Amino acid sequence: MRQTRLTMRLLTPLLVLLLVACGSDDPYENRLDALEDNEETLNIALAWPFDPDLGGTKTTIRQGVELAVDEVNRNGGVLGRKLKLSLYNDQRDINVGLRIAQQISQDESLFAVIGHLDSYISMPTSTTYEFAGLIVLNPGSTASALTRRGDRHLFRTLSTNDEQGTQLARYLQKTDKKRVMVYYVNNSYGLALANSFENEAVKQKITVVDRGAYDKFSRDHTRTMQDWKSFHDFDSIFLAGSMPEGVEIIREIRDAGIDVDIFAGAGLDSLDFVQTGGDNIEGTKVISFFHPDVDEPSVQDFVKAYREAYGTNPVEASAALGYDAIKLLAESANKANTLERDAVAAQIRSMTDWQGATGRYEFDDKGDVVAKMLVLTQAENGQFTNPVLIQ
């Protein structure tokens, strides 16, 4: 039964291809006709895990997207049309994500998709969206493979795992770290991040003393940490992990008597981390794509607008990335002066210095953002503080 389910997951994008090939109508042409006929509204889908116990505080993407939609509409919309947002909760479940992708692809009123958070959902669904005639802006998935399959209307608006690992290794070299331990969650995210970090660390003459993998659902990391404490000499730890287990791992590191700097990938870039970690996580340095204290005009403009709308500062990257996705899409369509997606995609690719809430945007031919702002923040007193730009 498990094999059958897996086979169906893999076949779903292929079924879309077959349906398109065998159908008498081009689904993209049908979508474009429907979009052009509707001169009042332009619908955008946001596909994300909205349950706080699944998506954590990364659910603030909704606030960022809604803020951008309001701003775009106040300024004339897109080609005279008001933006309208449709929400789809993928629940971080591959089967739910695939069903949602089919619903979205069958709705010809939708122009674009913002989503998904998880790479294991984004990769199969992106094929469905491509052949259904949609533009996709992805502000959540960091697997490098996502943009290597030739989807010409898919754009990733955050740095990949490869870029994160590379830039962090270079930062550690600049801060005179010489001997590092690597601990990573044993899935495609953790492995890619650990590998990219180690590859660059070797180039930077940093010794990776040891590396270990853990199962996401494991609740015992004590033996690994005790072994590291007893048998190895190191000055730092890189944790390529995720929530919620990241908090427990750091607690066990400290309980083992290990007192070195801990660096973590963007998987721990969540308010859940600083709000539930307590004293154990104090001083942990976490990669992020945004911080409200970054002194850049586009960042501060977003912070001001968000505070006026919601009465509080934006405190994590998801809200800012969602905001940027809508603003980038709207500006590109208005500049292209058409809803024809090849023209809009070409406009996005032509941008060389578009400034958003998460810094500068420029895309390569695959659809990956290049040289994107990366911030290293520090967990302190229940919040992220002391942002340092590492790219």
C-alpha positions, 0 to 999 in steps of 0.5 A, spaced: 500 500 500 505 504 501 508 503 495 502 504 491 501 511 494 508 513 493 507 511 485 501 515 485 505 521 488 510 520 482 505 519 477 501 525 478 505 530 474 505 525 469 498 525 469 497 532 468 502 532 462 498 526 459 491 530 460 494 536 457 497 532 451 491 529 449 486 535 451 483 538 445 484 545 448 490 548 451 489 549 458 494 556 458 490 559 452 484 557 456 487 561 462 489 567 459 482 568 456 479 567 462 484 572 466 483 577 460 475 577 460 475 578 467 477 586 468 475 587 475 479 582 479 486 578 478 486 572 483 492 569 486 493 563 490 497 562 497 498 555 498 502 554 505 501 550 512 496 555 515 495 551 522 500 554 527 502 547 530 504 545 523 507 552 520 509 555 526 510 562 526 512 562 519 504 563 518 505 570 518 506 570 511 499 571 510 500 578 513 505 580 509 501 577 503 495 581 505 499 587 506 502 587 499 495 586 496 492 592 500 498 596 497 497 594 490 490 595 490 490 602 493 495 604 487 491 601 482 491 594 482 494 590 476 492 592 469 486 596 472 484 589 476 484 589 484 488 583 486 484 578 490 487 572 494 485 565 495 488 561 501 490 553 500 492 550 506 497 544 504 498 542 512 505 540 510 502 533 507 504 531 500 497 528 499 494 534 501 499 538 497 497 534 490 490 535 491 490 543 492 495 543 486 489 540 482 484 544 485 488 550 483 490 548 476 483 547 474 481 554 477 482 558 470 481 565 474 488 564 478 493 568 475 499 565 479 501 561 486 505 563 492 508 557 495 509 552 498 513 552 504 516 545 503 520 542 498 517 535 498 511 539 496 513 544 491 517 539 487 511 535 484 506 541 485 510 546 481 510 541 475 502 541 475 502 549 475 507 549 470 503 545 465 496 549 467 499 555 465 500 559 472 506 563 474 509 561 481 513 565 486 516 560 491 518 564 498 519 557 502 523 552 499 530 551 499 532 545 495 536 546 490 533 541 485 526 545 485 529 550 479 533 545 475 528 541 472 526 547 467 520 550 469 520 557 466 515 560 470 517 558 477 521 563 481 524 562 488 525 568 492 530 566 497 537 563 497 538 555 496 541 551 501 547 551 497 548 558 498 546 558 505 551 553 507 557 556 503 556 563 506 555 561 513 562 557 512 565 563 509 563 567 515 566 562 520 572 563 517 572 570 517 570 570 525 576 565 526 573 558 527 577 553 526 574 546 528 567 545 527 562 539 528 556 538 524 549 535 526 544 535 521 536 532 520 537 526 516 532 528 510 534 532 503 534 539 507 539 537 512 543 533 507 544 539 502 545 544 507 550 540 511 554 538 504 554 545 502 557 547 508 562 542 509 564 543 502 566 550 503 569 549 510 574 545 506 576 550 501 576 555 507 581 551 511 576 549 517 576 542 519 570 539 520 571 534 526 565 530 525 558 530 523 552 526 525 545 525 522 539 525 526 532 522 525 527 528 525 522 524 530 528 522 534 528 524 542 535 522 544 541 526 542 545 525 548 550 519 546 552 523 540 553 530 545 557 526 550 561 523 545 563 529 542 564 532 549 569 526 551 573 525 545 573 531 540 576 538 540 572 543 537 570 551 537 563 551 534 557 547 532 553 547 525 546 545 526 542 544 520 536 542 523 528 544 523 523 545 528 521 543 533 526 538 535 532 544 534 530 546 541 531 540 544 538 538 540 541 545 543 538 543 550 542 536 550 548 540 547 548 544 553 546 539 558 552 535 555 557 541 558 558 543 551 560 551 551 561 553 544 558 557 539 552 554 535 550 556 528 543 554 525 540 554 518 534 557 516 530 551 519 530 555 526 528 561 523 522 562 527 519 565 533 517 558 536 525 557 537 526 563 541 519 563 545 520 556 547 527 555 547 529 558 554 536 559 557 539 553 553 538 557 546 541 564 548 546 566 544 545 561 538 546 564 531 541 563 526 541 564 518 535 568 516 532 572 510 530 578 514 531 582 520 527 589 522 533 592 524 537 592 517 538 599 515 536 599 508 530 603 506 526 598 502 526 594 509 524 600 513 519 602 509 516 595 509 517 595 517 513 601 517 507 599 513 507 592 517 507 596 524 501 601 521 497 595 519 498 590 525 500 594 531 507 590 531 514 589 528 515 584 523 519 579 526 521 573 521 522 572 514 516 569 512 512 575 512 517 579 508 518 574 503 510 574 502 510 581 501 515 581 496 512 576 492 506 580 491 509 586 490 514 583 485 509 580 481 504 586 481 510 590 478 512 585 473 505 584 470 504 592 470 511 593 466 509 588 461 503 591 460 500 584 459 497 578 463 501 573 458 505 569 462 511 569 458 512 576 458 511 577 465 516 571 466 521 575 462 520 581 465 521 578 472 528 575 469 530 582 466 530 585 473 537 587 476 536 591 482 529 590 484 529 592 492 524 589 497 523 588 504 528 582 504 533 586 500 535 586 492 532 581 487 535 579 481 534 572 478 538 567 474 536 563 468 533 557 472 529 562 476 533 562 482 534 569 486 542 571 486 546 574 491 540 575 496 541 578 503 542 573 508 542 575 515 545 572 521 541 573 527 542 571 535 537 568 540 537 573 546 531 574 551 526 571 547 527 574 540 532 575 534 537 580 535 544 583 533 543 582 525 549 581 521 549 581 514 553 575 511 551 576 504 
